[in-house]
Each structure stands twice: as C-alpha cells, then as structure tokens.
Amino acid sequence: MRAADVVIDDVRVVCLPESVTGPFQEGDSRHAVVARAAGMTGVFGPVDEMPAALVAAGLGRTVIGCRVSDHAGLLARLLARLGPHGAGLGRWAAGAVDCAVWDLHGKLTGLPVAALLTETPASRVPVYGSWLSLDLEHDGAAEAVRSTAVQGFAFTKWSMRRSQNVQQMAALAGRAASWANAPVALDALGTWDVEIAAGLASLLPPGAVRWVEDPLPRTERTAYRELRAQCPLPVAFGERVSDAAHTRELLELGPAAFNFDVAWCGGITEACTWMALAEQAGAPVHLHGRAFLPALHVAAAFPYLAGPVEYQVVWEPKRQQVLSGTVVPEDGWAALPESPGLGLEVRC
C-alpha cells in the first residue's frame, strides 16, 4: 500500500513513564500524542496536560479515517471540531495531533519530515539561545549570560519583565548586551505597555537590543500600530497569534521578527502557511523553541526564509530527556535528524 493511501487507525494520548524519563518536576510536560496507521506509529511529545486532555477528550478521534498524507484536510477537521475554541490551547492540541501525523507520514515513506516539505532541505539549521527563567538582576546573571553567549549561538534572548523604573530596565538591557558582547533580544512576556516601551526606547544604549518580543499584553494590530507610531523600538511577536488571517494583518506592520511556535500555531501544516505569509510580507522568521524538533524541520524546509530557531538552553534539554536521542547545537547550528519522521523517538 502506498503511503498516500494509508488512513489513520487511531489517535491517543499516553502519559510518559517517569521511570524512563527521570523524576518529573512541577511544570514538566508529561504526555505524548500517538497516531497509528498501517501498523506504524507517529508520536509528538512532550505535550502539556491541557492540550493533551483536549486530544484525549475527542479531538484526536476526529481524524481517524483521514489519509495520513492529507495534512490540509486533517487540519481542517481538527479546526472544525474545535469551532470557536480553535485558538490558544485548541490550536496547541491540534498542532500536537498534526505533528504526530507528520511523524507518522515520514516513517511510512522513510523520509524526514523536512524532506516531505521540500526536495532539498537544509542539513542543519542556525539557532539562537534563550534563557527566560534567568533573573538578570541576580548576582550570577553576568556569568550566566557570558557562559551562554560563548557557546556560539547566533544571538541570545533574555526576559525583561515590566518594572516601575524604566531607567533601570534600560540599564539592565545594556548590561546584558555588554555581558554577551553582542546585541541581545529581550522577551517582555506581554508585561509592558506603549508608555513603557516608548520610554525604554529612548533610554536604551545604541545597538544593545536586536528586538523586544511581545511587549504588549495582547497581540492586536491596533495596539502594535500605536506602539510603532510612538517609538522606534524593534518589535517581535508571533507566539500569541491566533490564525492565518490574524497573521496576515499583523505582518503588515513589518515586525523586526516573526516568532511563532510550530505546535502552538496548529502544527507543521499551518506553520507552512504562516511561513508563506511571512515571505510575502518580507518579515524575518525566528521560530519559537517550544516545539524544537518540528521547528527544525520547518526551518530546514525554508532555509532562504527562516532565521535562527530558538533553543531554550534550560528547558529544551529537560524536554529531550523523553526522546531516544538529543539535538544539541554546536557553534550556533543544530543538525537536522536524518531518521524518518521527526527523527527522534519519544520513549513512551
């Protein structure tokens, strides 16, 4: 039977065994989504409890009987089932199913997912390092930034939550750039407003900051248009964008970087659509690191468009404990796994 004719027999959620992956800690993702067809399985994980619960509650059954190769049809079914809930956790749940099916498709054909997306995928992908749990005001922050920067990442990204003192925020950003000996990206985690952003932009040392990611609580076109009108701050966004229409209108604002997540957006299928929209808008793409393996495959399939992918230097090694191998960046590059599907098995 040709892979194009194979239909999905089952989609289920499994709890990852602590005996295999090591002791779980609070906040660890403990589930995987498994898609089965023709006696083979595709898996995506780890996945958080809430999106996993949506898949287990019936979303996964929506695609039983779909052809493994009909990724657009599969995503349409998932989003139709979600209806008005097809954003946020709903998109993440759909993305987990979509990624598992792409893994299954690759295994059925004997090809890496990137090779299903394009005939000539890149063999390695540039990465940047992020450490968002680090408090830049902590005594050990300088050494942590230095030790991360010297690993050869394309650049580094650090968290910068809102403070009442904009002068201190600007000074801290300047110190981070000095410690890294290069411009840094900042993630505001949606905690700023237009006034804070405008004030900070006027105080930042020249050349210290590549961009500020998600400065505003909501990723809305009107708010970001106001921000752009009031200050020259280079802005990045993407992980809170809800759908393709939302993507298209926001990309018209010309962000310094479009940083969406391959799983959170709805999966690899939807990610390819968003990549095409970014290309049309001329927006640089730096894929978010929560779904690192799928992001590597998408970036490898669009090497002319995708800039460095985020590698979360603290969280990603913990997530990869559930995998049969690891992808560890070297000198700012991550090699694309050569095995079929996503390339690394989830140990479930």
Backbone hydrogen bonds, N-H to C=O, Kabsch-Sander energy under -0.5 kcal/mol:
donor,donor_aa,acceptor,acceptor_aa,energy
5,D,2,R,-1.5
6,V,2,R,-0.6
6,V,3,A,-0.9
8,I,66,C,-2.7
9,D,36,R,-2.9
10,D,36,R,-1.4
12,R,34,V,-2.6
14,V,32,A,-2.5
16,L,14,V,-0.5
16,L,30,R,-3.0
20,V,17,P,-1.2
21,T,17,P,-2.1
22,G,18,E,-1.7
28,D,25,Q,-2.3
30,R,47,V,-0.5
31,H,47,V,-1.5
32,A,14,V,-2.1
33,V,44,F,-2.8
34,V,12,R,-3.1
35,A,42,G,-3.1
36,R,10,D,-2.9
37,A,40,M,-2.4
40,M,37,A,-2.4
42,G,35,A,-3.0
44,F,33,V,-2.2
47,V,31,H,-2.7
52,A,48,D,-1.8
53,A,49,E,-2.4
54,L,50,M,-1.8
55,V,51,P,-1.9
56,A,52,A,-2.5
57,A,53,A,-2.0
58,G,55,V,-1.2
59,L,54,L,-1.7
60,G,55,V,-2.1
62,T,58,G,-0.7
62,T,59,L,-1.0
63,V,60,G,-1.3
64,I,61,R,-1.2
65,G,8,I,-2.3
66,C,63,V,-2.3
68,V,6,V,-2.8
70,D,67,R,-1.4
71,H,69,S,-1.6
74,L,70,D,-2.3
75,L,71,H,-2.4
76,A,72,A,-2.2
77,R,73,G,-2.0
78,L,74,L,-2.1
79,L,75,L,-2.7
80,A,76,A,-2.3
81,R,77,R,-2.3
82,L,78,L,-1.9
83,G,79,L,-2.0
85,H,82,L,-2.2
86,G,83,G,-1.7
87,A,85,H,-1.4
90,G,87,A,-2.0
92,W,88,G,-1.9
93,A,89,L,-2.7
94,A,90,G,-2.4
95,G,91,R,-2.8
96,A,92,W,-2.1
97,V,93,A,-1.8
98,D,94,A,-2.6
99,C,95,G,-2.7
100,A,96,A,-1.9
101,V,97,V,-2.2
102,W,98,D,-2.2
103,D,99,C,-2.1
104,L,100,A,-2.1
105,H,101,V,-2.9
106,G,102,W,-2.5
107,K,103,D,-1.9
108,L,104,L,-2.3
109,T,105,H,-1.6
110,G,106,G,-1.4
111,L,106,G,-1.9
113,V,341,G,-2.2
115,A,112,P,-0.8
116,L,112,P,-0.9
116,L,113,V,-1.2
117,L,113,V,-1.3
118,T,114,A,-1.6
122,A,300,A,-2.3
125,V,334,A,-2.7
127,V,332,G,-2.1
128,Y,309,V,-2.5
129,G,155,F,-2.0
130,S,311,Y,-2.1
131,W,157,K,-1.9
134,L,131,W,-1.0
136,L,134,L,-0.8
138,H,135,D,-2.2
141,A,138,H,-1.9
144,A,140,G,-2.0
145,V,141,A,-2.8
146,R,142,A,-2.4
147,S,143,E,-2.9
148,T,144,A,-1.6
149,A,145,V,-2.7
150,V,146,R,-2.1
151,Q,148,T,-1.5
152,G,149,A,-1.4
154,A,127,V,-2.4
157,K,129,G,-2.1
158,W,185,A,-2.1
159,S,131,W,-0.6
160,M,187,D,-2.6
166,V,164,Q,-0.8
169,M,165,N,-1.7
170,A,166,V,-2.5
171,A,167,Q,-2.3
172,L,168,Q,-2.4
173,A,169,M,-2.3
174,G,170,A,-2.1
175,R,171,A,-2.2
176,A,172,L,-2.4
177,A,173,A,-2.0
178,S,174,G,-1.9
179,W,175,R,-3.1
180,A,176,A,-2.4
181,N,177,A,-1.0
182,A,177,A,-1.7
184,V,208,A,-2.6
185,A,156,T,-2.6
186,L,211,W,-2.5
187,D,158,W,-2.5
188,A,186,L,-0.6
188,A,213,E,-2.4
189,L,213,E,-0.6
190,G,214,D,-2.9
191,T,188,A,-1.7
192,W,215,P,-1.5
197,A,193,D,-2.4
198,A,194,V,-2.7
199,G,195,E,-2.4
200,L,196,I,-2.7
201,A,197,A,-2.4
202,S,198,A,-1.3
203,L,199,G,-0.5
203,L,200,L,-1.4
204,L,200,L,-1.7
208,A,205,P,-2.0
210,R,184,V,-2.5
212,V,234,P,-2.3
213,E,186,L,-3.6
213,E,211,W,-0.5
214,D,236,A,-2.7
220,E,218,R,-1.7
224,Y,220,E,-2.3
225,R,221,R,-2.3
226,E,222,T,-2.1
227,L,223,A,-2.2
228,R,224,Y,-2.4
229,A,225,R,-1.9
230,Q,226,E,-1.5
231,C,227,L,-1.7
236,A,212,V,-2.3
237,F,257,A,-1.6
239,E,259,N,-0.6
241,V,238,G,-1.5
247,T,243,D,-2.4
248,R,244,A,-2.7
249,E,245,A,-2.0
250,L,246,H,-1.9
251,L,247,T,-2.5
252,E,248,R,-0.8
253,L,250,L,-1.9
254,G,251,L,-1.7
256,A,235,V,-2.7
257,A,235,V,-1.0
258,F,284,P,-2.8
259,N,237,F,-2.5
259,N,257,A,-0.6
260,F,258,F,-0.6
265,C,261,D,-2.2
266,G,263,A,-1.3
267,G,262,V,-1.4
271,A,267,G,-2.3
272,C,268,I,-1.9
273,T,269,T,-1.1
274,W,270,E,-2.3
275,M,271,A,-2.4
276,A,272,C,-1.8
277,L,273,T,-1.9
278,A,274,W,-2.3
279,E,275,M,-2.3
280,Q,276,A,-2.2
281,A,277,L,-1.9
282,G,278,A,-0.9
282,G,279,E,-0.7
283,A,278,A,-2.4
285,V,305,L,-1.0
286,H,258,F,-2.0
288,H,260,F,-2.8
292,F,289,G,-0.7
292,F,290,R,-0.7
295,A,291,A,-2.2
296,L,292,F,-2.3
297,H,293,L,-1.8
298,V,294,P,-2.4
299,A,295,A,-2.9
300,A,296,L,-2.5
301,A,297,H,-1.5
302,F,298,V,-1.0
302,F,299,A,-0.6
305,L,302,F,-1.8
306,A,302,F,-3.0
307,G,285,V,-3.4
309,V,126,P,-2.6
310,E,287,L,-2.6
311,Y,128,Y,-2.9
312,Q,310,E,-0.5
313,V,130,S,-1.9
313,V,311,Y,-1.0
316,E,312,Q,-2.6
318,K,314,V,-0.7
319,R,315,W,-2.1
320,Q,316,E,-2.4
321,Q,318,K,-1.1
322,V,319,R,-1.7
323,L,320,Q,-1.5
324,S,345,E,-2.2
328,V,326,T,-0.5
330,E,333,W,-3.0
331,D,151,Q,-0.7
332,G,151,Q,-0.5
333,W,330,E,-1.2
334,A,125,V,-2.8
336,L,123,S,-2.6
341,G,111,L,-2.6
343,G,340,P,-1.1
347,R,322,V,-3.5
347,R,345,E,-0.5
348,C,346,V,-2.0
